[in-house]
Amino acid sequence: MLWLKALHVIAMVCWFAGLFYLPRLFVYHVDCTTDAERARFEIMERRLYRAIMTPAAWVTVLAGLGLLLGYAWDLYSRAGWLHAKLTLVALLVVYHWLCGRHWIALRDGRNTRSARYFRVFNELPTLILVAVVGLTIVKPF
């Protein structure tokens, strides 16, 4: 079980690295002035989303489910902190999906969002991370 927990934490760190960095790339992409710059950001965004973020998200979620099953869900089924954490993880999955939608819109030249929007959008996973870690460590309810 400890190896599974370690895998879960490692994958989560990799996933969050992408969740923090991809919207920052969007900021730079929106501010591009040349086709060469746009092409470079499109490659970086594609590689980050497909090769790092998405596999890390899958491993995080699957290892987390394994931990839930391994630590006997019935013991935790009444733990409010766990329900809150799982809700926040679901929001992260939605945020990940939104990153993919933004990436496709930028790639296809259909983006209507500003660099300011992406700067604000970039802060959301930080708030969720603070809440998830706080809930997991402190278990307030």
MOZI-V165810 format. One line per field, one symbol per residue. ss: DSSP state (H for helix, E for strand, C for the rest). phi: phi as a letter, one per 20 degrees, with the letter a starting at -180 (. if undefined). psi: psi as a letter, one per 30 degrees, with the letter a starting at -180 (. if undefined). Layout:
ss=???
phi=???
psi=???
This chain:
ss=CHHHHHHHHHHHHHHHHHHHHHHHHHHHHHCCCCHHHHHHHHHHHHHHHHHHHHHHHHHHHHHHHHHHHHCCHHHHCCCHHHHHHHHHHHHHHHHHHHHHHHHHHHHCCCCCCCHHHHHHHCCHHHHHHHHHHHHHHHCCC
phi=.ffffffgffffffffgfffegffffgfffefdcfffgfffffffffffeedfffffffgfffffffgffemgffdfdeffffffffffffffffgffgfffgfffgemdfdeeffgfffgfefffffggffffffeelfb
psi=eeeeeeeeeeeeeeeeeeeeeefeeeeeeefkfleeeeeeeeeeeeeeeefeeeeeeeeeeeeeeeeeeegjeffffgjeeeeeeeeeeeeeeeeeeeeeeeeeeeegggkgkleeefeeeffefeeeeeeeeeeeeeif.
